Structures are given as structure tokens and as C-alpha cells.
């Protein structure tokens, strides 16, 4: 089981740091992790440090920054392939957008930049123009990936599908049927990887119209089935 976080397990917040963790979610994930003999991973666009802060004290297999950071079931970090450094002037340009337009939120990540415009929807074209122009300067290294009310510059060499493929080679994931649940464009790579390995990709807006609350309810049902076997 591979689960996205924002928009999948929890509702999307106006700002990433304002996300609300439902009180019973961590207990549900811990019980599901046990029922799956450890074959549960959280695959997110957030940095691993943010995931750990939200899920503390649990430290599951996980991928952060769309697979740029990957923690193996052993707890070790996967040795990442060398990734291009985001130019400093790109980071400054993104910060300048936040200074220019009220409501824009910039996430400066280790391997990329995410610009959220949920609180400034009229700025969508401006954000896409600026970040698209930056990514176009180095098209072999970076892409500007759209998401739900955000645009993110990230390395082309990594995605959530790579994280799924990496973890599926290791116990306790190896030899099992992967199921990836996510809600955003960046999760499509995870869906494709899971399906290529004989599994399933479940898109929240198509399969769970009730959003994150319905995903959590479905996971409770999955847990009951597993515990009854």
C-alpha cells in the first residue's frame, strides 16, 4: 500500500504547515502497517522531515519530495542519484513572487520549489509564466509540474513512480500487489508504476468522491478485511 498524504489522507490546508491530522489517523496507519506486515509507505511531495513531524513517532518506509528522498523499510535512506541543484536565482525569483502577490506561498525544498496559489487564484497565469520560464532554461534537468492550485519545479530524474519501483524490490513489499492512492497530478507516476507491476492506482477524485474522509473510511474497511483473514 502506497499512500499520498495531502488531499489523500488529510484535507488540503491553505498553507502546508496548517494541515490538520485527524485524531485517529495515526492509529489507523499503525494498525494497517501491522496488518500488512510493514508493507505500507507514505509517498509525498513534502520533504521527509515534514512527514516525520506529522506522523511522529511513526517512521514508515516513505518517499519525500516526489521520490527525491526515499527511506527504505530498514530505516536507511536510499542512495539518491546525483540531482541538479536548483539555481539560487530561481529561488529568489519564487520568493519575489510571494513578495509581489499576497496569498502566494513558496516552499523551498532541497530539490525543488513549490509555489502555492490557492489563496491567490487570480495569480495562476503569473505563477505559471514565471516558473515555466525558469524551468525552460534547463529543460533536460527540470520540469514545471502543475498540481492542485500549485506549480512545482522539480528534477526530471525523480518521481513517485521511481519510489514505488524502488520499494517494490525490497521486503516486505516484494512479490506483493501494489496499490497506490493519491489525488494529484504528481501521483499519476505512482499509479502507472503500480499498474505496471500488476497493481492498482486509485485516484481520489475518481474513486473517493468524499475526499480524504472517504479514503480513511475505506482504509478502515481494508483493515477489517485484513484482520479477518
N, C-alpha and C positions, 0 to 999 in steps of 0.2 A: 504494500500500500504506500503510495507516494502522494502526499497532501501539500498543496499550496496553503499559505496562511491567510493573507489579506484577501477578503472577498470570498474565501472558501471556508475557512474555519471560523473566522471572525468578520464582522462587518467592517467595511472600509470607513475610516475616520477622515475628517477634514485634513488632518496632518498625521503623518506616520506615527509620531510619538504619542498621539491621543487615542490610539486603538484601545478598545475595551476587550479584555479577556473575560468571557463568560465564566462565572464561578465554578462550574462543573466541567469545563472543557479539559483542563489539565488531567483531572482524574479519569475522564473518558479516554484520553490519549494513552495514559499509562496502562489502563486495563486492556485497551486494544493492542498496545505494544506487547503486552504479556501474552494475550491470546494468539497473536501472530508469531510468537517465538522470536520477537525482536525485528520482524520484517516490516517495519513501519518507519518511514522517513519523511521529514518536512523539507520541501523544496521551495525556496522562496527567492524573491528578488531582494529581500532585506539582507544586510550583512549578517554573518553568523553571530556576531556579538549581540545584535538586536534580538535575534531569535532566542538566544540563550537567556537574555534578560526577561523576555516574555514567558518563556517556558520553564524557568528555573523552578526546582532544581533538576529537572529532567534534561538529559543531554543525549538526544537520539542521534542516529545517523541523519545527516542533514546536508543540504546544499544552500549556500547563500550567494547573493549577487548573481542569480541565474546560472549557478553552476561554477562560477569562478572560484568559489570556496567550497570544498566538499569534505565533510567529516565522515569517515568510514565507520562501520559498525564497531570496530575495535576502539574507536575514540581518536585514532590518529587522523591527521589531516592528510588528504591526498596530495601528492607532489604535483603541483599545478605546472602545466606547460608555461613557458615564459609568455607573458601577456604584454602588449604595448602599454606604455604609460600614457595616461590622459594628459595632453598638453596643459600646462599651467594657464595659458591664455584662454583655453576653453572653459576652465573652471571659473576664471574671472568673468568671462562673458555670461555664464549662467548666473553667477551671483549678481551681476549687473542687472539682469532681467528682474530678479527679485527686488532689487532696489528701485527699479523703474516702475514696476506694476504691483500694486497692492494685492495681496492674496496669493501670489505665486510662492511656492515652497520649493527650495532646491535641496536635494540630497546629494552631498558629495561623498561618493563611495570610493573604496580603494581602487576599483577597476572601471568605474563609470560615473555618470552624472544623471540623476533623475530630476526632472522638473515637473512638479505637480501644478495643475491649474484648475483644480476642482473648485476653488474659491474665487477664481477669476476666469470663468469660461469664455469671456469675450477675447481673452488673450491667446486663444488656441492657435490662430494663424501666426501670430508673432512668435510664439514659442517654437512652432514647427519651422518657421523661416530661419530663426537663429540657430537652433540645434541642427537642423538639416544642412545648413550651410557649413557648420563646423565639421560634421561627420563626413561631408563630401570632400573635405580637404585630404582625408586619408581613408578612402573607401575600402581598401584591402584590409585595414586594421579594425575599423569601427563601423557600426551601423546605428542609425537613429530609429529605435524601436518604439512604436506607439503602444500605449496601454489605455486603461480606463482613466481618462482625464489626466494623462501624463505622457511625456515623451522622455525616453531614456537613451543616452549614448552609452553603448556597451561594446566590448570586444566581439568581433565576429567569431572568434575561435571557441567560444563557450556558449552553452545554452542549457536549458533544463533537461533536454534530451540526453546530452552528454552525461549529466549527473545520473540519470536513470540507468544508462548503459554501464556506467562505472559501478554503481551499487549492485546491479543485477549480476555482476560477475562474482560477487562475494557472498558468503554465507552471512546471515540466514536468508538472503534474497535469491541466491542462485537456484535455478531449477523450479521456481515458483511462477505463478501467473501475475504479472504486474497490473495494478490498477492505479491510474493517475487521475486525481481530481483537482481541477483548477478552474479559474474564472476569467483569465485574461489572455491577451494575445501571446504573451510570453510563455504561457502554458501549452500552447499548441505543439511546441517541440517535444514537450514531455508526453503529450498524447501520442504523437507519431512514434516515439521511441517505445512506449508501452505496447502499442498496437503491433509494431514490427516484431516484438518479442512474444506475440501471441496473446497479449493482454488487452486492456481497455482504457480508453481515455474518456472521462466523464466531465463535460463542460457544464459548469454550474448553471448558467443561464438557460441551457437546453434541458438538462436533466433534473435540476433542482430549482424550480421557479420560485420557491420560497427563500432562496438565497442561503446564507451561511447557517441560519437556524435549521433549514431543512437538511443541509449536509450533516449537521451534528445529529439530527434525529435519525438520519439514515445510518450513520456510523454506530449509533446505539443499537439499531436493528442488526447490523452486521456483527456487532459484538455478541448479541444474544445468540445468533446462529452459531458463531464460533464456539461459544461456551457450551452449547448444547451438543456439539459433536463429540 
